[in-house]
Amino acid sequence: MTTATERGSERRANRRQARKRTPIESLPWRVLKNPNPPVQFLREDQVQLLHESSMHIVENIGIDFLDADTLDIWSAAGAKVDKKAQHVWIDRHLLMELVRKAPAQFTLRARDPGKNVTVGGNNTVFVSTSGTPFVSDYDNGRRPGTLADVQNLVRLIHQCPPINVVESQVTEPQDIPVMHRHLERGLAIFTLSDKPVAQAAHGNVVCEDCLNMAAIVFGGREEIKKQPVFAAIINANSPLRYDTNMAQGLVSYSRGGQPLVVTPFILAGAMSPITMAAAVAQQNAEALAGIALTQICNPGVPVIYGGFTTNIDLATGSPAFGTPEGAWAFFAGAQLARFYGLPYRGSGGLNTSKVVDAQAAYESQMCLWPTVLSHTNWVQHAAGWLESGLVCSFEKFIVDVECVAMMQQLYEPVEISPETLALDMIKEIGPGGHHFGTSHTLARYQTEFYRTAVADRLAIGQWTDNGKLDAGQRAHGIWKELLASYEPPPIDVAINEELTDYVARRRRELPVSFV
C-alpha cells in the first residue's frame, strides 16, 4: 500500500515527465572537479612571509571578540585575553595547533542524498548570491526583497542544476519582522528545494532555531552533529574584530557540528592598508583566528577558510569588484588555504554594475576564472549578484547559471580514443566534404556539445524575427518560464507539518526585532 507522500511524489514525477523541460533544467547536476594543478601566484617564500606577518598580527596586535562567552573560551584555551577591552592575543603555536585539527574536506548532506556535496580537494561547489537587501527584475525594477522573492529565488536555485547549494539569505525578506526572517527563510530552503543549504549565523537565538529546524528535517540534533547538513558564513568585522552576532554564531554552530565559512571582508585602502599584500596578510590573520576558535569549541568540526578581499575605488571610496586586485587576492587566499590544509571559499559573480550588461559579465568572469583555476572549493555569490552585492537580479541569476554550467562542462573529461579520433571518418569524407550526415556525427549529435541555455546562436534574420532579444531579455523569459513550471520536491508530510508548526510557534514567541 502506497503512502500519501509516495502518491504525491508519483503525481509530481508524472507531471514533470509530461511537460517539456527547459534547457536550464536539462543541464546536468554535478560538482566541478578540476584535475589540473591549481594556479600558484605566490612563491613559497612569499607564502611564508604572509604567514609570518599574520602570526605577528595575532600575537602582537590581537583581535577583538565582542562576546563574553567567546572571551572565556579563548582564556580557557590559553590565549591572552583583556576582557574589559574584549581583545585577544593568540600565541602562534596555540593557533596552528588548533588550525591543524580542522579536516581537509567534508561532505555536506542534502535532503536528496544524490545531491550531497564534498567540499575540499579538487571539488568546486557553486552557491547562489547571499545577503542582498534588494532584488530586481525587468518587470518590477529594483525594490526591497520580500519573502515572496526569497521563495521564488529558492525555486529557481532548485531548478538550476549548476548551482549546488541553496543560500537562505539569497535576499532579505524586508516585509517580515527582523527577528522572524530566519524562520521563514529556513522554511523556504527546506521545503522548496532538496539541495544542500546554507544558513544565517546571526547570534545565539537565530542559530538555535536554525539548528532545531535542521534537526526536524534530518532526524535530530545528534544526527546532524554526526554529519553536517548546512553551512554558514562567519564574517570578521574587519579590521581585526568579530562582532557579537558573528562570535556567537561561530560558537553555536561549531558546537552544533555545522561547517563555518570563516570569511574576513576586507577592502584594501579602507579596512586594511592600501597594498594588497597587507590586505591578504590581515585577511589571513583574521580567518585563522576564527578557524582556531571553531576547533576549541568542537575539535574536528568542518571549517572553510574564506577569502573576500578586494580594493576600494580610489576616485569614490566605494567597493570595487571584479578587479585585477580582487582576482589576485582570490589566488593568494586559495594558496594560503592549501598551505594550512583547509578548504577554501571565494566568490564567483562579483561586479559593480547596476544592470545586466557587459560590465556585469566581464567583472563576474574576472572572479569566476580565479575561483576555478585556484581550486576554490566553495564559490559564494556564483549567481545573481549585482550592484556591489546590494541587489540580487533575477536576470543576472540566469546569465550566471549559464556561465557556471559552461565552466563545469569545460572541466568534464574529454575522451581521446580511436572512436573519438574517428580517423576512418576523416578518411571517408576526405578533402572538401562535410561531416553533417556521417554515422559518427549522427550517433553523437544529441550529446556531444554543450547546449546553450541562454546564449543566442541564431542567424541575424532569425534573431530579428524573434524580437532582437539580448541576453538579459532572454534570461527574463527563462526565469519566468522556470517559475511557471516549478514543481516542489517531495518532503515527508510529518516533517513538513512539524517545520511549519515550529515556525509558527517561534514567531509567536519571539519579539519582532532584536533587543
BAKE-728996 format. One record per residue (C-alpha): residue in one letter; x, y, z. Coordinates in nm, 3 decimals. Layout:
N
   papa        px        py        pz
      A         X         Y         Z
...
//
This chain:
515
   papa        px        py        pz
      M     0.000     0.000     0.000
      T     0.146     0.338    -0.100
      T     0.154     0.632     0.140
      A     0.017     0.979     0.066
      T     0.375     1.105     0.035
      E     0.460     0.837    -0.220
      R     0.143     0.902    -0.419
      G     0.218     1.276    -0.422
      S     0.574     1.210    -0.537
      E     0.444     0.985    -0.817
      R     0.199     1.251    -0.936
      R     0.472     1.516    -0.938
      A     0.705     1.285    -1.130
      N     0.433     1.221    -1.389
      R     0.369     1.592    -1.432
      R     0.741     1.657    -1.475
      Q     0.760     1.389    -1.743
      A     0.451     1.526    -1.918
      R     0.588     1.877    -1.964
      K     0.891     1.971    -2.169
      R     1.191     2.052    -1.952
      T     1.357     2.389    -2.012
      P     1.719     2.391    -2.133
      I     1.843     2.504    -1.790
      E     1.657     2.225    -1.609
      S     1.811     1.980    -1.855
      L     2.165     2.075    -1.756
      P     2.337     1.802    -1.555
      W     2.369     1.810    -1.176
      R     2.741     1.789    -1.096
      V     3.021     1.932    -0.887
      L     3.312     2.071    -1.089
      K     3.623     1.857    -1.046
      N     3.943     2.022    -1.162
      P     4.205     1.756    -1.248
      N     4.477     2.014    -1.317
      P     4.722     2.155    -1.061
      P     4.596     2.478    -0.901
      V     4.743     2.802    -1.031
      Q     5.018     2.921    -0.795
      F     5.052     3.300    -0.796
      L     5.285     3.313    -0.495
      R     5.634     3.174    -0.448
      E     5.695     2.961    -0.140
      D     5.893     3.240     0.025
      Q     5.603     3.481    -0.032
      V     5.357     3.240     0.129
      Q     5.592     3.210     0.424
      L     5.625     3.588     0.455
      L     5.246     3.631     0.454
      H     5.219     3.357     0.717
      E     5.481     3.520     0.941
      S     5.311     3.858     0.906
      S     4.978     3.706     1.007
      M     5.139     3.539     1.309
      H     5.277     3.879     1.412
      I     4.926     4.026     1.389
      V     4.758     3.762     1.607
      E     5.042     3.752     1.863
      N     5.131     4.120     1.896
      I     4.837     4.325     1.768
      G     4.548     4.094     1.853
      I     4.182     4.071     1.757
      D     3.856     4.184     1.920
      F     3.588     3.929     2.008
      L     3.284     4.122     2.128
      D     3.122     3.841     2.329
      A     3.185     3.745     2.691
      D     3.138     3.369     2.636
      T     3.387     3.375     2.348
      L     3.642     3.559     2.561
      D     3.606     3.293     2.830
      I     3.662     3.021     2.568
      W     3.983     3.187     2.450
      S     4.105     3.239     2.805
      A     4.045     2.875     2.897
      A     4.235     2.767     2.583
      G     4.545     2.961     2.691
      A     4.522     3.284     2.491
      K     4.596     3.623     2.645
      V     4.262     3.799     2.700
      D     4.169     4.151     2.809
      K     3.801     4.111     2.896
      K     3.745     4.481     2.953
      A     3.880     4.568     2.608
      Q     3.727     4.248     2.462
      H     4.061     4.178     2.298
      V     4.255     3.855     2.242
      W     4.622     3.786     2.162
      I     4.694     3.432     2.040
      D     5.028     3.255     2.058
      R     5.121     3.125     1.713
      H     5.189     2.772     1.837
      L     4.846     2.756     2.001
      L     4.686     2.898     1.686
      M     4.849     2.650     1.450
      E     4.786     2.355     1.682
      L     4.415     2.440     1.668
      V     4.403     2.504     1.292
      R     4.557     2.164     1.225
      K     4.257     1.995     1.391
      A     4.022     2.106     1.109
      P     3.955     1.849     0.834
      A     4.082     1.895     0.478
      Q     3.742     1.804     0.336
      F     3.391     1.706     0.442
      T     3.052     1.607     0.298
      L     2.751     1.837     0.325
      R     2.429     1.640     0.336
      A     2.118     1.730     0.130
      R     1.755     1.624     0.163
      D     1.812     1.438    -0.163
      P     2.119     1.220    -0.092
      G     2.204     1.228    -0.461
      K     2.281     1.599    -0.420
      N     2.522     1.568    -0.128
      V     2.843     1.762    -0.197
      T     3.200     1.700    -0.090
      V     3.379     2.025    -0.001
      G     3.756     2.014    -0.039
      G     4.020     1.858    -0.262
      N     3.970     1.941    -0.628
      N     3.592     1.987    -0.592
      T     3.436     2.325    -0.667
      V     3.085     2.379    -0.528
      F     2.875     2.673    -0.652
      V     2.646     2.869    -0.418
      S     2.396     3.143    -0.503
      T     2.443     3.503    -0.400
      S     2.351     3.600    -0.044
      G     2.296     3.894     0.186
      T     2.139     4.127    -0.071
      P     1.883     4.372     0.071
      F     1.727     4.441    -0.270
      V     1.612     4.244    -0.573
      S     1.549     4.345    -0.931
      D     1.379     4.212    -1.241
      Y     1.269     4.358    -1.571
      D     0.901     4.364    -1.473
      N     0.920     4.529    -1.130
      G     1.258     4.704    -1.125
      R     1.478     4.748    -0.818
      R     1.296     4.706    -0.488
      P     1.339     4.578    -0.129
      G     1.346     4.200    -0.106
      T     1.033     4.021     0.018
      L     0.950     3.673     0.140
      A     0.792     3.602    -0.200
      D     1.125     3.693    -0.362
      V     1.313     3.459    -0.128
      Q     1.072     3.179    -0.213
      N     1.091     3.240    -0.587
      L     1.471     3.257    -0.585
      V     1.488     2.931    -0.388
      R     1.260     2.775    -0.650
      L     1.494     2.896    -0.925
      I     1.803     2.764    -0.745
      H     1.631     2.431    -0.705
      Q     1.556     2.416    -1.079
      C     1.907     2.512    -1.192
      P     2.140     2.209    -1.159
      P     2.470     2.405    -1.194
      I     2.404     2.580    -0.860
      N     2.483     2.319    -0.595
      V     2.380     2.493    -0.271
      V     2.071     2.693    -0.172
      E     2.154     3.005     0.029
      S     1.882     3.106     0.277
      Q     1.991     3.470     0.266
      V     1.962     3.496    -0.112
      T     1.783     3.822    -0.033
      E     1.642     3.984     0.281
      P     1.262     3.946     0.320
      Q     1.202     4.302     0.439
      D     0.826     4.250     0.467
      I     0.892     4.012     0.759
      P     0.990     4.135     1.111
      V     1.367     4.119     1.159
      M     1.362     3.859     1.433
      H     1.136     3.629     1.231
      R     1.317     3.634     0.898
      H     1.545     3.338     0.963
      L     1.240     3.123     1.039
      E     1.069     3.195     0.708
      R     1.393     3.164     0.513
      G     1.462     2.830     0.679
      L     1.115     2.703     0.596
      A     1.167     2.806     0.233
      I     1.503     2.635     0.182
      F     1.398     2.308     0.345
      T     1.059     2.275     0.171
      L     1.106     2.436    -0.171
      S     1.434     2.259    -0.254
      D     1.614     1.936    -0.168
      K     1.968     2.064    -0.233
      P     2.230     2.131     0.037
      V     2.169     2.459     0.216
      A     2.348     2.748     0.382
      Q     2.205     2.930     0.683
      A     2.248     3.257     0.872
      A     2.474     3.283     1.179
      H     2.334     3.595     1.345
      G     2.367     3.530     1.717
      N     2.258     3.259     1.960
      V     1.881     3.282     1.908
      V     1.893     3.260     1.528
      C     2.146     2.977     1.539
      E     1.944     2.774     1.787
      D     1.636     2.799     1.567
      C     1.831     2.705     1.255
      L     1.980     2.402     1.431
      N     1.637     2.296     1.555
      M     1.481     2.326     1.208
      A     1.761     2.123     1.053
      A     1.716     1.862     1.325
      I     1.347     1.828     1.234
      V     1.442     1.759     0.872
      F     1.738     1.527     0.931
      G     1.650     1.324     1.238
      G     1.760     1.514     1.548
      R     2.039     1.727     1.691
      E     2.275     1.435     1.748
      E     2.221     1.314     1.392
      I     2.311     1.649     1.233
      K     2.614     1.676     1.458
      K     2.744     1.347     1.315
      Q     2.708     1.460     0.954
      P     2.665     1.831     0.877
      V     2.353     1.946     0.694
      F     2.415     2.318     0.643
      A     2.700     2.565     0.623
      A     2.709     2.926     0.743
      I     2.916     3.234     0.665
      I     3.103     3.398     0.953
      N     3.228     3.743     0.853
      A     3.501     3.911     1.051
      N     3.408     4.275     1.102
      S     3.738     4.390     0.955
      P     3.970     4.530     1.066
      L     4.055     4.277     1.339
      R     3.715     4.227     1.500
      Y     3.444     3.965     1.537
      D     3.122     4.134     1.650
      T     2.876     3.984     1.896
      N     2.646     3.814     1.644
      M     2.929     3.660     1.446
      A     3.117     3.540     1.754
      Q     2.802     3.383     1.897
      G     2.713     3.229     1.562
      L     3.059     3.080     1.528
      V     3.045     2.924     1.874
      S     2.687     2.797     1.839
      Y     2.731     2.628     1.503
      S     3.073     2.486     1.591
      R     2.925     2.322     1.899
      G     2.634     2.203     1.685
      G     2.869     2.037     1.436
      Q     2.788     2.255     1.133
      P     3.059     2.388     0.897
      L     3.158     2.753     0.920
      V     3.286     2.954     0.624
      V     3.510     3.196     0.816
      T     3.546     3.497     0.588
      P     3.703     3.837     0.656
      F     3.558     4.107     0.430
      I     3.844     4.345     0.355
      L     3.853     4.644     0.123
      A     4.216     4.740     0.075
      G     4.257     5.108     0.149
      A     3.960     5.113     0.390
      M     3.961     4.808     0.622
      S     4.331     4.737     0.571
      P     4.636     4.922     0.441
      I     4.604     5.003     0.072
      T     4.853     4.743    -0.051
      M     4.715     4.401    -0.144
      A     4.997     4.224     0.041
      A     4.891     4.389     0.367
      A     4.523     4.320     0.297
      V     4.584     3.948     0.242
      A     4.813     3.919     0.546
      Q     4.538     4.076     0.758
      Q     4.275     3.852     0.596
      N     4.489     3.552     0.686
      A     4.523     3.657     1.049
      E     4.150     3.721     1.091
      A     4.050     3.397     0.916
      L     4.292     3.180     1.115
      A     4.176     3.330     1.445
      G     3.814     3.241     1.366
      I     3.910     2.895     1.238
      A     4.109     2.825     1.556
      L     3.808     2.924     1.768
      T     3.589     2.667     1.590
      Q     3.836     2.395     1.689
      I     3.839     2.499     2.055
      C     3.460     2.470     2.057
      N     3.448     2.135     1.876
      P     3.777     1.978     1.764
      G     3.746     1.840     1.411
      V     3.434     2.038     1.317
      P     3.446     2.122     0.943
      V     3.552     2.474     0.855
      I     3.629     2.660     0.533
      Y     3.896     2.930     0.503
      G     3.716     3.224     0.342
      G     3.866     3.499     0.129
      F     3.669     3.811     0.035
      T     3.936     4.074    -0.015
      T     3.929     4.337    -0.286
      N     4.011     4.705    -0.324
      I     3.827     5.034    -0.299
      D     3.776     5.261    -0.595
      L     4.021     5.544    -0.532
      A     3.800     5.800    -0.704
      T     3.490     5.733    -0.493
      G     3.597     5.527    -0.190
      S     3.333     5.268    -0.276
      P     3.399     4.893    -0.309
      A     3.536     4.771    -0.641
      F     3.453     4.417    -0.752
      G     3.573     4.211    -1.044
      T     3.911     4.384    -1.036
      P     4.262     4.250    -1.107
      E     4.348     4.318    -0.742
      G     4.049     4.118    -0.620
      A     4.142     3.833    -0.856
      W     4.497     3.832    -0.718
      A     4.357     3.813    -0.365
      F     4.145     3.510    -0.462
      F     4.454     3.331    -0.593
      A     4.661     3.425    -0.288
      G     4.388     3.323    -0.044
      A     4.346     2.984    -0.210
      Q     4.720     2.924    -0.190
      L     4.722     3.012     0.180
      A     4.426     2.782     0.249
      R     4.614     2.495     0.082
      F     4.922     2.585     0.290
      Y     4.714     2.519     0.604
      G     4.536     2.213     0.459
      L     4.191     2.374     0.458
      P     3.907     2.401     0.206
      Y     3.883     2.748     0.052
      R     3.592     2.983    -0.016
      G     3.599     3.251    -0.287
      S     3.330     3.437    -0.481
      G     3.233     3.382    -0.841
      G     2.999     3.653    -0.969
      L     3.104     3.982    -0.809
      N     3.059     4.306    -1.002
      T     2.973     4.671    -0.950
      S     2.737     4.709    -1.245
      K     2.385     4.837    -1.185
      V     2.231     4.642    -1.476
      V     2.279     4.314    -1.658
      D     2.530     4.440    -1.912
      A     2.881     4.381    -2.045
      Q     3.039     4.525    -1.729
      A     2.840     4.282    -1.512
      A     2.960     3.997    -1.734
      Y     3.331     4.078    -1.758
      E     3.370     4.170    -1.392
      S     3.194     3.847    -1.293
      Q     3.425     3.648    -1.520
      M     3.721     3.819    -1.352
      C     3.601     3.644    -1.034
      L     3.478     3.314    -1.177
      W     3.801     3.223    -1.355
      P     4.029     3.274    -1.050
      T     3.799     3.063    -0.832
      V     3.813     2.772    -1.075
      L     4.182     2.796    -1.164
      S     4.282     2.818    -0.797
      H     4.073     2.513    -0.691
      T     3.836     2.719    -0.481
      N     3.611     2.468    -0.306
      W     3.314     2.688    -0.208
      V     3.217     2.961    -0.457
      Q     2.979     3.204    -0.287
      H     2.778     3.457    -0.492
      A     2.807     3.243    -0.805
      A     2.469     3.357    -0.938
      G     2.258     3.672    -0.906
      W     2.499     3.934    -0.766
      L     2.456     4.290    -0.895
      E     2.535     4.644    -0.776
      S     2.819     4.552    -0.540
      G     2.603     4.298    -0.361
      L     2.311     4.528    -0.286
      V     2.089     4.357    -0.543
      C     2.002     4.002    -0.641
      S     1.889     4.023    -1.003
      F     1.662     3.752    -1.142
      E     1.804     3.807    -1.491
      K     2.167     3.813    -1.373
      F     2.098     3.490    -1.185
      I     2.005     3.311    -1.508
      V     2.303     3.454    -1.701
      D     2.537     3.342    -1.421
      V     2.389     2.992    -1.423
      E     2.488     2.965    -1.789
      C     2.842     3.079    -1.707
      V     2.876     2.824    -1.426
      A     2.734     2.547    -1.646
      M     2.985     2.623    -1.920
      M     3.268     2.618    -1.667
      Q     3.151     2.282    -1.535
      Q     3.136     2.148    -1.890
      L     3.488     2.273    -1.964
      Y     3.628     2.052    -1.687
      E     3.441     1.739    -1.788
      P     3.694     1.483    -1.919
      V     3.731     1.467    -2.297
      E     3.778     1.114    -2.428
      I     4.070     1.068    -2.666
      S     4.047     0.720    -2.819
      P     4.027     0.553    -3.160
      E     3.649     0.601    -3.151
      T     3.667     0.975    -3.081
      L     3.965     1.040    -3.309
      A     3.750     0.899    -3.591
      L     4.030     0.857    -3.843
      D     3.805     0.636    -4.053
      M     3.556     0.922    -4.089
      I     3.832     1.165    -4.183
      K     3.945     0.920    -4.449
      E     3.590     0.851    -4.573
      I     3.497     1.219    -4.619
      G     3.837     1.332    -4.740
      P     3.921     1.685    -4.855
      G     3.640     1.930    -4.925
      G     3.350     1.729    -4.784
      H     3.140     1.769    -4.470
      H     3.057     1.559    -4.163
      F     2.696     1.661    -4.102
      G     2.550     1.325    -4.206
      T     2.815     1.072    -4.114
      S     2.730     0.782    -3.885
      H     2.983     0.920    -3.636
      T     2.807     1.257    -3.619
      L     2.455     1.112    -3.612
      A     2.546     0.882    -3.323
      R     2.669     1.174    -3.112
      Y     2.495     1.492    -3.218
      Q     2.248     1.492    -2.928
      T     2.511     1.461    -2.656
      E     2.849     1.575    -2.788
      F     2.842     1.952    -2.723
      Y     2.721     2.183    -2.450
      R     2.372     2.303    -2.542
      T     2.332     2.668    -2.455
      A     2.053     2.760    -2.217
      V     2.070     3.140    -2.258
      A     2.306     3.241    -2.540
      D     2.171     3.319    -2.886
      R     2.328     3.142    -3.185
      L     2.068     3.219    -3.449
      A     2.138     3.385    -3.781
      I     2.067     3.758    -3.788
      G     1.738     3.711    -3.972
      Q     1.604     3.458    -3.723
      W     1.724     3.669    -3.431
      T     1.543     3.973    -3.577
      D     1.225     3.774    -3.633
      N     1.238     3.654    -3.270
      G     1.238     4.011    -3.136
      K     1.608     4.107    -3.126
      L     1.636     3.993    -2.764
      D     1.963     4.050    -2.579
      A     2.098     3.815    -2.308
      G     1.917     3.990    -2.024
      Q     1.585     3.981    -2.208
      R     1.626     3.612    -2.285
      A     1.715     3.547    -1.920
      H     1.399     3.733    -1.819
      G     1.186     3.494    -2.019
      I     1.372     3.191    -1.886
      W     1.325     3.263    -1.515
      K     0.957     3.333    -1.568
      E     0.919     3.005    -1.756
      L     1.103     2.821    -1.478
      L     0.877     2.960    -1.207
      A     0.566     2.880    -1.411
      S     0.675     2.518    -1.442
      Y     0.814     2.472    -1.087
      E     0.720     2.153    -0.902
      P     0.824     2.126    -0.534
      P     1.043     1.831    -0.441
      P     0.878     1.565    -0.225
      I     0.901     1.603     0.151
      D     0.759     1.380     0.422
      V     0.421     1.517     0.530
      A     0.504     1.483     0.902
      I     0.833     1.670     0.860
      N     0.664     1.947     0.664
      E     0.397     1.985     0.932
      E     0.650     1.986     1.216
      L     0.860     2.251     1.040
      T     0.556     2.468     0.975
      D     0.437     2.433     1.334
      Y     0.785     2.517     1.466
      V     0.800     2.836     1.260
      A     0.450     2.940     1.369
      R     0.530     2.876     1.736
      R     0.860     3.061     1.728
      R     0.700     3.358     1.553
      R     0.458     3.383     1.844
      E     0.738     3.353     2.100
      L     0.997     3.588     1.952
      P     0.980     3.968     1.950
      V     0.955     4.138     1.612
      S     1.305     4.286     1.633
      F     1.637     4.228     1.807
      V     1.673     4.383     2.152
//
